[in-house]
Amino acid sequence: MDGRLCFLLIALIGGCGAALTKEEFANIEADMIAHVKKCGDKFGLSDDDLKDMKEKADIDGVDPCLIGCVFKSLKLINDDGVYVPEVIAEESEKYLSNAEDKAKFKEIASACATVNDEEVSDGKEGCERAKLLLACFAKHKDELHPSRR
């Protein structure tokens, strides 16, 4: 399953000042894989389906409820279907070593909190909000590149 749906991972972690170390990136990716796999199984997606989604990197083509499942599993979207930016701030402490990276991570997480102001029609399901959140993170993906440090 390694590397599957990586665009979701990159969009999720969405910005660490372009300075994630390769080890930090690998640790985050390794932890994400279990969540993506669990939700992929729930939605009847094979590893090949997930690989295809990753290769296409087409956020628009991803089922919003698959995204919602992953984000709920990660506790980024709560049971009320609302994004909880504090979770990302807490996770940055776990995964990142550089203070500047942690600050950038928190900045992006806070900036994307505006998705909670958007009107969605699925309420507590969180599918539509998750898709909005993924789009917000994706806007910042160019800020994230594993560094050579």
WOHUGI-V466848 format. One record per residue. PHI is phi in whole degrees, 0 to 359 (NA if undefined). PSI is psi as a letter, one per 40 degrees, with the letter a starting at -180 (999 if undefined). Layout:
phi | psi
PHI | PSI
PHI | PSI
//
This chain:
phi | psi
NA | e
310 | h
85 | e
292 | i
52 | f
299 | d
300 | d
293 | d
300 | d
297 | d
295 | d
296 | d
279 | e
37 | e
150 | h
231 | f
63 | f
57 | f
225 | e
300 | h
285 | i
299 | d
292 | d
298 | d
300 | d
296 | d
295 | d
296 | d
300 | d
299 | d
289 | d
292 | d
305 | d
298 | d
292 | d
295 | d
297 | d
302 | d
288 | d
300 | d
298 | d
300 | d
265 | e
72 | f
263 | h
277 | i
301 | d
295 | d
299 | d
295 | d
297 | d
298 | d
298 | d
296 | d
295 | d
285 | d
47 | f
258 | g
299 | d
297 | d
274 | e
269 | h
303 | h
303 | d
285 | d
293 | d
298 | d
301 | d
300 | d
296 | d
292 | d
291 | d
299 | d
277 | e
69 | e
283 | d
246 | h
273 | a
294 | e
269 | e
79 | f
248 | h
290 | h
243 | g
297 | d
298 | d
297 | d
294 | d
299 | d
295 | d
294 | d
298 | d
293 | d
286 | d
259 | d
251 | i
252 | d
271 | h
299 | d
295 | d
296 | d
299 | d
295 | d
295 | d
305 | d
292 | d
299 | d
295 | d
302 | d
292 | d
299 | d
280 | e
297 | e
298 | e
298 | d
288 | e
273 | e
282 | i
279 | h
233 | i
263 | e
256 | e
50 | b
292 | e
300 | d
79 | e
294 | d
294 | d
295 | d
298 | d
295 | d
298 | d
294 | d
300 | d
297 | d
296 | d
300 | d
297 | d
300 | d
257 | e
298 | d
291 | e
280 | e
247 | h
213 | h
302 | h
275 | i
264 | e
288 | 999
//
